[in-house]
Amino acid sequence: MIPAITPFIPALFNGLLLTLFYFLLGAIGSMAFGLPVALGLGSPSLTIRLPTVAYVEFFRNTPLLVQLFWIQFALPIITGVNTTAQQTAAIAIVVVMTAYMSEIYRAGFNSVAPGQNEAGLALGLRPVQRWWLIIIPQAFRTVLPAVGNTLVSLLKATAILSVLSVPELMRTTGRISDYTANPMLFYSVASLIYIGLGLLLSHSLRRLERRLDRARKV
């Protein structure tokens, strides 16, 4: 088994690096952009809230595969702006995962007791300070398990980028399988890689969760 894999380890490694790149891009992008979108979901202004809700519901209720093709082929017709397959993958991953992450954030914000905000107000804290020092830290601890599940799903979702011929791990595995006529072996190897990455990510998030719990009890 190992001798059959050895010549293709560099290609698989390059595919893995690209998979990790899109994963990190989606994770960091969605966690950053998800915050203002979540605030928009709770905005009292209809001008802000309605478009934000429409964005979130659209991307949460349509398949990523459809969105990839729409961005790649339909968006240039509408806007006149063409994107490469890699750019389409990056845009789709960030835009879609931001919609999911914003809903998780919104639920976390709603879980913080109103008295916490009132206590900050009584201390004379400005709105930004109340959000940054009181609401966001408490909400983050609450939603961390849900964020972890979403990130694991994101890791697996990168495999669908192969439909655009983006040479991530799954696309690379497919090419090697076709070349060697041994799909069982190489798809099994790819599955083990995904399992290992998922377990590592889950373990890291559980450790972070335990650390935050200990910090809260101190």
C-alpha positions, 0 to 999 in steps of 0.5 A: 500500500505505502509503495503505491502511494509514495510517488504521489505524496507530494501531489497529495500534500499540495492538495492538502495545503490548498484545502487548508488554505480555503478552510482557513480563509473561510474560517477567518473570513466568516468569523470576522464578517459574521459579527457585523452581519449578526449585528445587522440581523438584530438592527432595529432599522428595517433598512439594515435588517431586511437586506441582511436577513435576505442575504443570510436566508438566501445563502443558508437555503441554497446548495453550495454547489449551485452558488459556486456555479452561479458565481462562476458563470451567472455573476459575470453575465450580470456584472461583467466581472469575471473570476477565476475558479480559485477566486470563485471558490474563495468568494463562495466559501467566505460568503456562504460561511459568513451567513451560517456564522452570523446566525450562530453569533446572533443566537449567542447574543440573544443568550446573554441576559439583558441584565448584563447590558444594563449593568454595563450601562450602570457602570457608564460604559459606552455601547461599543465597550458594553459589546466588546467587554461584556456581551461578545465574550459571554456570547462567544463562550456560549456559541463555541461548540456550534462554531466548532461544528460549523468549522468541521463542516467547512473543512468537509465542504472544501471538497466540493470545490473540486467541481471547479477543478480547483486542485485541492485534496479531493480534486488531486485525489480524483486525478491520481485515482484516474491515473492509477486506476486505483480509486479505492486506495487513494480515496481511502487515503483522502478520507483518512486525511479528512478524518485526521484533520477533523479530529485535530480540529475538534480536539483543539476546540474542546481544549479551548472550550475547557480553558475558557470554562476554567478562566470563567470559574477563576 
